[in-house]
Amino acid sequence: MGRLEALVLASRSDPGVVIYDLHRSTADTLWFLYERHESQEHFDRHRENPVLRRFIADAATLLDGKLDVRTFRVIAGASSTLVSGSLTLSSYAAFVQFTEEGTL
């Protein structure tokens, strides 16, 4: 199992994770992690995940460029549905380009 798959599996087990999906560009080496949490507090706790922390610590040697993490506000879609009693209002995305396929 590669590092990204391990990261996805570890992250999906975090409390409050609604979606944690890994995507890869069909045109180049760009990867995209899309995650959604029940609340900002769940996202903050997820950031303490040891697998995620190791990945971020090693990012400089794995990535071709900087780790680009962005927060998105849901405009249409699942934000209007209740998830475990609270509204899901924000999503987080990480855009990453890796230096070598073998490190994943």
PyMOL commands that set and color helices and strands:
alter all, ss='L'
color gray80, all
select helices_A, chain A and resi 3-12+40-46+50-57+59-62+78-80+101-103
alter helices_A, ss='H'
color red, helices_A
select strands_A, chain A and resi 17-24+30-37+68-73+82-83+86-87+90-97
alter strands_A, ss='S'
color yellow, strands_A
deselect
rebuild
show_as cartoon
